[in-house]
Amino acid sequence: VCVIKGKPITQEEQISFAKTFGPLDSKNGVLQKDIKRRVSEELVDISNMDENSEILNLDDRRRLFNLGNRLWHTDASFKRIAAKYSMLHAREVPPEAGETQVCDLRAAYDDLAKSTKDIIENLVAVHSIFTSRAQLGFENFSQEEQDLLPPIRRRIVRKHPGSGRKTLYLASHIGRIVGMPIPDGRLIIRDLIEHATQDKFVYTHSWDVGDTLIWDNRCTMHRAMPFDEARYRRDMCRATVMETN
C-alpha cells in the first residue's frame, strides 16, 4: 500500500499517471443497463453521486450495487484479466467515517498453520461479481450484464511475481472451490478471510481531499467503510492497472 498526499488532480492527470504503470482496464463498470457515466470510461466511479453530481437516492440501483464494496474483496478478480494495481483518488470526502481498509495477504499466509497451508496449496476458487452482490441480496442484473462476466477460476495460493513471496488470493467474489461441495468450500474461504482480516494485518486509511491510495491487488484485499450517504457526498475515482496476461 502506498499513500500519496497532495491536491486534487483531474481525471486526465489520474489516467496519465496510472498508465505509466501499465494498461488500464478496457471496460469499467459492471452495470450496463440505463447507466449514464459521470467519469471517464478509463476510470471507475467510487462515489455516491449520479451523472449530475447529485447524491444518489438510497434505493438507486447504482448505490445498491456499490454497497458490495463494503465486503472484503480484490478488484477485478472476477475478470478474465485481473487487476494489478488500484489507484483511488479523493476529490471530495465526508467529514467523518468512510475510511478504506486494506489487509496484507502475504503476512496472513505466513501466519497460517502448516496443516492449513497444506490443505489449500492447490485449491482453485471460482470468482464472480454476482456472488458478492448476492450476499447482500442484490441480484438485479440484466442478461447482458451477466453474459459479459462469466465465472473465472483462480488459485487460492499464489506466488507474488515481484517478491516471490507466497500470498493468499481471496475475495467476497468467491462462490465455490473446484472439486469440493459448495458448503465446504465456502467455509474454507470464510475462515481464510476472517484470518486475513485480523487487525494485525489491516491498514485503515482516513481520507483527506487530494489523497491517492494505491494498493497491489495481487497480495491484498480491501473494503470501504460506511458513512452517512444521505447527507454527505463522496467523490472518488479509481484507475485500475491490469495484469498483462
Steps between C-alpha positions, in 0.01 A plus 500: 500500500623848411344829611564817300394824666428800281241715330212373283601412145289478186371176354742540210796540738395194698471292182838620371672417830343155520597411144869534588456177700324298227178467299172607657181296509339519158141477631412658832166462668299182547160663466413564135122546495384865486824627658632848424868534590623786718870436438731391218464153350854432626407556866270334753259733679534433873250760616144540621407745224312485172599647161388844622716470815190473717490252789344170391166399647534222754308262272700588186626190320852643480515563874368154587759339272782707652411382850692185402818707536453472876575127476865394504598458136773512238437728202418323171575150631180405314632621162697297245794738552530591867609828655862568587489841669205711611545876534215671686499881504284721726349825372234536771462302822250492786612683818493173694512124440527354146847354554658236274658189653765283335634167628834333427442152354872415502528544875169318542631203303824491699297489823294194400563164665698259281205259496279774350765592244515138391121482459467815288823476298340376178141618541334699220214742573226625269454880498189688386383857567148361529605284797608796713192705415269206573639494855327836552183396321577703186423286196352761267720430198398494135585202282747720311681585824518134601626390159782753504657353817503119510657328806881493520723242669805606703736326741459584868876488567722687256858624484537874463688566174701783654617378840453129440314474833202272528172679551132422535269617222155555647182699438133511590452416130589135569197270489655155504818295487548274200444130578353563844141513632390864502443522881846359576666735255319805630595419858867480400477839329314650795763373746785634283340843464436521875864405561636749244297795629618492860607843624869405489481463120285809427586860411214752537524816290313812613450720195595861433414681178783445250610163638587220258501149647677232296492129576625181336201274433728198463569488875226703672126522557316820584160637594320833539366606838152656538415869529183710494421464128172689519673809641853517360652473154800274437675566169769245413627340181707184463750431225561126466828376354451149366725197493656437160401133461 
